[in-house]
Amino acid sequence: MRTDNRLSRMLHVLIHMSKLEGAATSETIAKMLSTNPVVVRRTMAGLREAGYVTSSKGHNGGWELAVPLEDLTMADIYRALGSPEMFALGMANDDPKCIIERSVNARIGDTLAAAEAMIVEQFGSMTLADLRADFEEGMAAVPAGERRG
């Protein structure tokens, strides 16, 4: 099963954007993520709709943060991305009339929902400024010739 890495990728992009002067084009972001600019625009659209980034067209156009990192949490970004599936576990639906299958699915569903709620709560306690601080602390420990980011 394919993993959904949009959250980590967008957090990565937003931290980079916070360090830029001016807008980041979809092409620049796409190169950073080794993807297509269309994928970037589609993904960033959810962040724009939530009011976390703005976009402008034309010369000097691109994407810019609309909210300070201190005011954005990982949960905000997770939700703006449409609350992607967190777990690869699924439930069987071979025989929806089977009471055992329904019981198993109910327990799995309840457990996964509780775990997801706990994770989203943790995400809500971490701002993007916290992530940027982690990055800056990590960069300070890396010799200048080996730095990326």
Secondary structure as GFF3:
##gff-version 3
##sequence-region A 1 149
A	DSSP	alpha_helix	6	19	.	.	.	ID=ss1
A	DSSP	alpha_helix	26	33	.	.	.	ID=ss2
A	DSSP	alpha_helix	37	49	.	.	.	ID=ss3
A	DSSP	beta_strand	53	56	.	.	.	ID=ss4
A	DSSP	beta_strand	62	65	.	.	.	ID=ss5
A	DSSP	three_ten_helix	69	71	.	.	.	ID=ss6
A	DSSP	alpha_helix	74	80	.	.	.	ID=ss7
A	DSSP	alpha_helix	99	124	.	.	.	ID=ss8
A	DSSP	alpha_helix	128	140	.	.	.	ID=ss9
A	DSSP	three_ten_helix	144	146	.	.	.	ID=ss10
###
